[in-house]
Amino acid sequence: MNSNVKKALLLILLIGISAVLLLIGVNFRFVENEQVNSSLIDKGTPLTIPGGNVQSDERSFIGSIIINTTVPTSPSTLPIYQQHYREGDKFSKRFGDNWDPRPNVTSEKDAPEVVKKVMEQFGGLPPDAQYAGSYTEYVEHQTRSGELIRKEPVMINVYYRKLIDGRPVSGDKDQINLELGENGQLLNIYKSWSNLTYVQNIPIIPAKEAVEKLQLGDIVGSWNSFDDVVYINNITPGYHLYGEEGSVTEPCWFFIGKTGSGKLAVFEVYARQFANFTSSPTSGKVPLTVNFTDTSDIPPKQWLWDFGDGTNATERNPAHTYSTAGTYNVSLVAWNELGSDTMEKAAYITVRNPAPPVANFTGSPATGPAPLMVSFNDTSMNIPTIWLWDFGDGTNTTVQNPVHTYSTPGNYTVSLDVANEDGTNTITKPVYIIVTTPPPTTITTLPTTTATIPTTKPTPTKTHAPLPVWISVAGIAGAALVVRRLEKWT
């Protein structure tokens, strides 16, 4: 085998091993470190998803999945970010032949410190880079029968990654992978490290709904291929990245655990709530044709409508005719490249049978003296939209609840015509309003007195004002005193 072919095969092998080892390094740390605020599934009873429900790849199905942990009750939203790359944020370089054995390959223990020095020529390690693990590769020498004779170290793979808000990341994630040879020699480097700009907080599906999607096999993907029983011991929200300029981080629920043989097992379930729709009209009579419009946040690639009457459609914007009266729930399941989301609207469409109105009314007061002001109230059934009142005195109106004044005494027959799109109806109430003659007005006349004016001027009579009381008393006392003295003298 020539050296070019060997190099190509080695590169393919290293890329595959690097991806697997990065996931191992990252996600074993998630299992150990992530703390989840949660509530028990079914009050502590483990949930088992039967084998064959979930595919690990296009060919193989996974065995039973046993969720023996708590399901988070929060968060209900996650912030999303836009990725941006500056010069030097994304590159790959090769510096040496990766195939030859090397006796002094850097040890896994020393790898983090060696990497810090190596990265100085590339501007240093980003401050938010976290060591994810390392792995030594060997060349194995075997006999013809496959017996291992010896193995020699070739290189050490060292991995760094970036969490987003301390949460796990999948897809084209931010990572730095280095291959080191003898005495810390750099053989290969791959760097993809974006700068994140906050966009907004968006709602995500509850973890319990994510469990239901996992049960249905509706997953973004799984890490590693296996057909063993999987034991999930951690459920946590995180992100799926596209690794492109201007792309937006997408929220996912991560189900992290191990197989019965101890292999890492991770499932991703898409978490964004993006499906939505509108319709017009939302109510009417049989037959009712409704136009539905997909208004999902992210343009889906596939749709499944359930109109609530046993029928469905896979168009983006379908029209559907309801032929039976009733109230209907409508749901839309929309898919994009990461997964699905469901929007259900309860009692969303109301369909009724044709119903002409049934006219009726009341009036108050129904009797009284003129002028009599009467308030009429429409009490018709089946929602009329047109009214015509005849008050019996030659006047009418089209107001729903009119007030009318009768100015002339008499007996009046009142009628009401009502109509809606389904028909018309009339009610007539004979001698419904009785207007009486007001009582006569009584005028009271007061007697008049005639004064006589004398023609001659009368002679004035002198009058004296009576003396004050104290003067009269004093005069009587003085007179008595005079009488007594005269008697004494005589």
HELIX and SHEET records of a PDB file:
HELIX    1   1 SER A    3  ASN A   33  1                                  31    
HELIX    2   2 ILE A   41  GLY A   44  5                                   4    
HELIX    3   3 ALA A  111  VAL A  118  1                                   8    
HELIX    4   4 MET A  119  PHE A  122  5                                   4    
HELIX    5   5 ALA A  207  GLN A  215  1                                   9    
HELIX    6   6 VAL A  469  TRP A  489  1                                  21    
SHEET    1   A 2 SER A  38  LEU A  40  0                                        
SHEET    2   A 2 THR A  70  PRO A  72 -1                                        
SHEET    1   B 4 LEU A  47  ILE A  49  0                                        
SHEET    2   B 4 ILE A  65  ILE A  67 -1                                        
SHEET    3   B 4 VAL A 230  LEU A 241  1                                        
SHEET    4   B 4 VAL A 169  GLY A 171  1                                        
SHEET    1   C 6 LEU A  47  ILE A  49  0                                        
SHEET    2   C 6 ILE A  65  ILE A  67 -1                                        
SHEET    3   C 6 VAL A 230  LEU A 241  1                                        
SHEET    4   C 6 GLU A 250  THR A 259 -1                                        
SHEET    5   C 6 LEU A 264  TYR A 270 -1                                        
SHEET    6   C 6 GLY A 221  TRP A 223 -1                                        
SHEET    1   D 2 THR A  77  HIS A  84  0                                        
SHEET    2   D 2 ASN A 195  PRO A 203 -1                                        
SHEET    1   E 5 LYS A  90  ARG A  94  0                                        
SHEET    2   E 5 LEU A 186  SER A 192 -1                                        
SHEET    3   E 5 GLN A 175  LEU A 180 -1                                        
SHEET    4   E 5 LEU A 148  ARG A 161 -1                                        
SHEET    5   E 5 GLN A 130  GLN A 142 -1                                        
SHEET    1   F 3 PHE A 277  SER A 280  0                                        
SHEET    2   F 3 LEU A 288  ASP A 294 -1                                        
SHEET    3   F 3 ALA A 319  TYR A 322 -1                                        
SHEET    1   G 5 SER A 283  LYS A 285  0                                        
SHEET    2   G 5 SER A 340  ARG A 352  1                                        
SHEET    3   G 5 GLY A 326  TRP A 335 -1                                        
SHEET    4   G 5 GLN A 302  ASP A 306 -1                                        
SHEET    5   G 5 ASN A 312  ALA A 313 -1                                        
SHEET    1   H 3 PHE A 361  SER A 364  0                                        
SHEET    2   H 3 LEU A 372  ASP A 378 -1                                        
SHEET    3   H 3 VAL A 403  TYR A 406 -1                                        
SHEET    1   I 5 THR A 367  PRO A 369  0                                        
SHEET    2   I 5 GLY A 423  THR A 436  1                                        
SHEET    3   I 5 GLY A 410  ASN A 420 -1                                        
SHEET    4   I 5 ILE A 386  ASP A 390 -1                                        
SHEET    5   I 5 ASN A 396  THR A 397 -1                                        
END                                                                             
